[in-house]
Amino acid sequence: MADLSPQSPSVAGLVLAAGGGRRLGGRPKALLTFRGRPLVEHAVGVLRDGGCGPLLVVLGAAREQVLASAVLDGCTTVANPDWAEGMGGSLRAGLAALPADCSAVLVSLVDTPGVTPAAVARLLAAHRDGAALAAAAYDGKRGHPVLIGAEHFAEAAAGARGDAGARALLAAHREGLRLVECGDVAVPDDLDTPADLARWTAG
């Protein structure tokens, strides 16, 4: 698998990390400890190691605490003051902050610690192969992360409402969405409850 060359259009990595962790007792997911460090650091590292650049992180709940606690060197942090309204606002904020020369953005959720650099690299390879919309799939079922080509940025932002994120965009372009199987290199489970947290931190 070839790496992105310096002449290739960049694919930005966007981590949505603004949530307040309501089902985790109000602990912001970005600050949950994973492998000894804040979870947001892990999410950023996965995108970096998978080949994304530039890197952006949308923050909301406990933003100042996240900035003080997590090492996000080389990342652009984007504030979402309306984070409590749902993921859609974070996606809109992230899309609005992308550099103009990005050919695509790979959107990842902070609470999917089982996503790996190998999965990210497969999505980038699909984009180099011509995919304008792609999503990681697990046993054929669509999951995260999701890659959105620049031609779809405006539509993605317009449809991002509540907790829907890019769901409206992907539904509208179902026939053009490329599913990239990643079940052999990544795990799709998200981290939503204390039981989830205990399982991941034990592992």
C-alpha positions as CSV (number, residue, x, y, z in Angstrom):
1,M,0.0,0.0,0.0
2,A,1.5,3.3,-1.1
3,D,1.7,6.2,1.2
4,L,0.3,9.6,0.3
5,S,3.0,11.5,-1.5
6,P,3.8,15.1,-0.7
7,Q,2.2,16.1,-4.0
8,S,-1.1,14.3,-3.2
9,P,-4.0,16.4,-2.0
10,S,-4.2,16.1,1.8
11,V,-6.9,14.1,3.6
12,A,-7.6,15.8,7.0
13,G,-8.2,13.8,10.1
14,L,-11.1,15.1,12.2
15,V,-11.8,13.8,15.7
16,L,-15.2,14.6,17.2
17,A,-14.5,14.8,20.9
18,A,-17.0,17.4,22.3
19,G,-19.4,15.1,24.1
20,G,-20.1,15.3,27.8
21,G,-20.4,11.6,28.5
22,R,-23.9,11.7,29.9
23,R,-24.2,7.9,30.1
24,L,-20.8,7.8,31.8
25,G,-21.9,10.0,34.7
26,G,-21.0,13.3,33.0
27,R,-17.3,12.4,32.4
28,P,-16.3,14.0,29.0
29,K,-15.1,11.2,26.8
30,A,-12.1,13.1,25.6
31,L,-10.7,12.9,29.1
32,L,-11.3,9.2,29.8
33,T,-8.1,7.4,30.6
34,F,-7.0,4.9,28.0
35,R,-3.6,3.3,28.1
36,G,-2.6,5.8,30.7
37,R,-3.4,8.9,28.7
38,P,-6.6,10.9,27.8
39,L,-8.7,9.1,25.2
40,V,-8.5,12.0,22.8
41,E,-4.7,11.6,22.5
42,H,-5.3,8.0,21.4
43,A,-7.9,9.0,18.8
44,V,-5.6,11.6,17.3
45,G,-2.6,9.2,17.2
46,V,-4.6,6.7,15.3
47,L,-5.4,9.2,12.5
48,R,-1.9,10.4,12.4
49,D,-0.4,7.0,12.2
50,G,-2.9,6.0,9.6
51,G,-1.7,8.7,7.3
52,C,-4.1,11.7,7.8
53,G,-2.9,15.2,7.9
54,P,-3.7,17.9,8.9
55,L,-5.4,16.9,12.1
56,L,-8.3,18.7,13.8
57,V,-10.1,18.0,17.1
58,V,-13.5,19.4,17.9
59,L,-13.9,20.1,21.7
60,G,-16.9,21.1,23.7
61,A,-17.5,19.7,27.2
62,A,-14.7,20.6,29.6
63,R,-12.8,22.1,26.7
64,E,-10.3,24.0,28.9
65,Q,-9.6,20.9,31.0
66,V,-9.0,18.9,27.8
67,L,-6.6,21.5,26.5
68,A,-4.7,21.5,29.8
69,S,-4.6,17.7,30.2
70,A,-4.1,16.3,26.7
71,V,-1.1,16.6,24.4
72,L,-2.5,17.7,21.1
73,D,0.6,19.0,19.5
74,G,0.3,19.5,15.8
75,C,-3.5,19.6,16.0
76,T,-6.0,22.4,15.3
77,T,-8.6,22.5,18.1
78,V,-12.0,23.7,17.1
79,A,-14.5,24.9,19.8
80,N,-18.1,23.8,19.6
81,P,-20.0,25.8,22.2
82,D,-23.2,24.0,21.3
83,W,-21.8,20.6,21.9
84,A,-24.8,19.6,24.1
85,E,-27.1,19.7,21.0
86,G,-25.4,16.6,19.6
87,M,-22.8,15.4,17.2
88,G,-24.1,17.3,14.2
89,G,-22.9,20.6,15.5
90,S,-19.4,19.2,16.0
91,L,-19.3,17.9,12.5
92,R,-20.4,21.2,11.1
93,A,-17.8,23.0,13.2
94,G,-15.1,20.6,12.1
95,L,-16.0,20.9,8.4
96,A,-16.0,24.7,8.6
97,A,-12.4,24.6,10.0
98,L,-10.9,22.4,7.3
99,P,-8.1,23.9,5.1
100,A,-9.2,24.8,1.7
101,D,-6.9,22.4,-0.1
102,C,-8.1,19.2,1.5
103,S,-9.4,16.6,-0.9
104,A,-11.3,14.8,1.8
105,V,-11.7,14.5,5.5
106,L,-11.7,11.3,7.6
107,V,-14.1,11.7,10.5
108,S,-13.5,9.6,13.6
109,L,-15.3,9.5,16.9
110,V,-13.3,9.9,20.1
111,D,-15.2,7.0,21.7
112,T,-14.1,4.2,19.3
113,P,-10.8,3.1,20.7
114,G,-10.8,-0.1,18.7
115,V,-10.3,1.8,15.4
116,T,-6.7,1.3,14.2
117,P,-4.2,3.0,11.9
118,A,-4.7,0.1,9.6
119,A,-8.4,0.8,9.2
120,V,-7.6,4.5,8.6
121,A,-5.0,3.6,5.9
122,R,-7.6,1.4,4.1
123,L,-10.0,4.3,3.8
124,L,-7.3,6.6,2.6
125,A,-6.4,4.0,0.0
126,A,-10.0,3.8,-1.1
127,H,-10.0,7.6,-1.6
128,R,-6.8,7.4,-3.7
129,D,-8.6,4.8,-5.7
130,G,-11.4,7.3,-6.5
131,A,-13.9,7.0,-3.6
132,A,-15.5,10.3,-2.7
133,L,-17.5,8.6,0.1
134,A,-16.2,5.6,2.1
135,A,-16.9,4.1,5.5
136,A,-15.2,1.3,7.4
137,A,-17.3,-1.8,7.5
138,Y,-17.4,-4.7,10.0
139,D,-18.7,-8.0,8.6
140,G,-20.3,-5.9,5.9
141,K,-22.1,-3.5,8.2
142,R,-21.2,0.2,8.0
143,G,-19.3,1.7,10.9
144,H,-16.7,4.3,11.7
145,P,-14.5,6.0,10.6
146,V,-16.1,7.7,7.6
147,L,-14.3,9.5,4.7
148,I,-16.1,12.4,3.0
149,G,-14.7,13.9,-0.2
150,A,-14.5,17.7,-0.6
151,E,-17.4,17.7,-3.1
152,H,-19.7,16.5,-0.3
153,F,-18.6,18.9,2.5
154,A,-21.4,21.4,2.0
155,E,-24.1,18.7,1.8
156,A,-22.6,17.0,4.9
157,A,-22.7,20.2,6.9
158,A,-26.3,21.0,5.8
159,G,-27.5,17.5,6.9
160,A,-25.6,17.4,10.2
161,R,-28.3,18.0,12.8
162,G,-28.7,16.6,16.4
163,D,-26.9,13.4,16.8
164,A,-27.2,12.4,13.2
165,G,-23.7,13.4,12.1
166,A,-23.1,12.4,8.5
167,R,-26.0,9.9,8.5
168,A,-28.2,12.0,6.1
169,L,-25.3,12.4,3.6
170,L,-24.5,8.7,3.6
171,A,-28.2,7.7,3.2
172,A,-28.6,10.1,0.3
173,H,-25.6,8.6,-1.5
174,R,-26.0,5.0,-0.5
175,E,-25.2,3.8,-4.0
176,G,-22.0,5.7,-4.2
177,L,-20.8,4.9,-0.7
178,R,-17.8,2.5,-0.7
179,L,-17.7,0.1,2.2
180,V,-14.2,-0.8,3.2
181,E,-14.0,-4.0,5.2
182,C,-11.9,-3.5,8.4
183,G,-13.2,-6.2,10.6
184,D,-9.9,-8.0,10.5
185,V,-7.9,-5.0,11.7
186,A,-10.2,-3.0,13.9
187,V,-13.1,-3.2,16.4
188,P,-16.2,-1.0,15.9
189,D,-17.5,-0.9,19.4
190,D,-18.0,2.5,21.0
191,L,-17.6,3.5,24.6
192,D,-20.8,4.7,26.0
193,T,-21.4,3.2,29.4
194,P,-19.4,2.4,32.6
195,A,-19.5,-1.3,31.5
196,D,-17.9,-0.3,28.2
197,L,-15.3,1.7,29.9
198,A,-14.4,-1.1,32.3
199,R,-14.1,-3.6,29.4
200,W,-11.8,-1.4,27.4
201,T,-9.6,-0.3,30.3
202,A,-9.3,-3.9,31.4
203,G,-8.2,-4.9,28.0
